[in-house]
Amino acid sequence: MTQYTSTTASSLRDAATGNNIREDLGNIIFNVSPFQTPFTSGIPTASATADNHEWLTDSLAAAVKSNGKLEADVQSGTVGSVRTRKGNQVMIASKTVAVTQKAEMFDRAGVPGKEMAYQLMKLGKELQMDIEKQTLQCYGLTHAANNGAGDLNASKRAATATVAGVSAAFGSWINTNEQNGGVAGAVANSASTGLTVPVIGNTTADIDQDKMDALLDSIWTNSGDFSNTKMMASAGVVGSVRNVLDGMAKTVSADLNGNATDGGNIIARVAVYVSQFGPIAVVPNKHMPDNTLYVMDYSTWGIAFGGGTKIHTTDIATQASAEQKLLESYYTLEARSEESNGAYYNIS
């Protein structure tokens, strides 16, 4: 039987005879990168009105067991507590985008509206992820490579005409409750001023149950409240927590409706760490620094934005028929009670 040669699909798409079949391109764009900012999206927001953003902290006197007085006893006044004034520097994170007029004219797959609107949405998410990663820093360079100085991007720095301001990150504030793997070269943070950082050791070590218990004991002693507390770490450290520490659920034998699901299979799931002070949600975060676990009380942190909004969009002068826009975020991290939080470093 004679085969058709000029009107078959294979002939029409043959490069030698001319590609006459339209491309099969779906009219939607799939974002293959995860967008998650569990820390900065979960803490309270505030307003920053100066480069040096400040707040006050106070503490309750220790409870006593001998507070008994005679009726109508004349009391003498006592001096009230001295509040602590803390501050952090406003940091500017930015992204720019340019879209030509020609690009706006053409029919683009997956973009029903303007290309500029799509790009602004995409870059806005990227900007928020940059802020998440910066606020969670504690260190970034090895002890040997950095001569014990830690990562300067984790401690605060005032802006000048030639130097960008830096907002002190999470690890720069933690001082009261710290643990590390006990490895050579590791140095704990020395203050809670935003000016110092812990120093990573030369190696890492397995997470230790006794050290984890001691960290939680210290947080309890200094705060006493675990109602808003979560554990946050990278996926690798969460795996170490699951495999080593007691209190982690390692198997699941029922679904949410109570139906058995194991069927002889072991299903690993990490959601809650059952501590001596109650359950603590475990939050994996791909923006966490390596080999680090934070125990964080969300209610004791804040992120302050300048100008009353998270992201500002500014038009830049059009050049060569290209529309340009600038996205900026003026932000700084508030450590309202570092005593309610903790950090465990050098985890393998």
Buried (B, 14 or more C-beta within 10 A) or exposed (E): EEEEEEEEEEBEEEEEEEEEEEEEEEEEEEEEEEEBBBBBEBBEEBEBEEBBBEBEBEEEEEEEEEEEEEEEEEEEEEEEEEEEEBBBBBBBBBBEBBBBEEBBEEEBEEBEEBBBEBBBEBBBEEBBBBBBBBBBBBBBBBBEEBEEEBBBBBBBBEBEEEEEBBBBBBBBBBBBBBBBBEBEBBBBBEEBBBEBBBBBBEBBBEBBEEBBBBBBBBBBEBBEBBEBBBBBBBEBBBBBBBEBBEBBBEEBEEEEEEEEEEEEEEEEEBEBBEBEBEEBEBBBBEBBBBBBBBBBBBBBBBBBBBEEEBBBEEEEEEEEEBBBBBBBBBBBBBBBBBBBBBBBBBBB
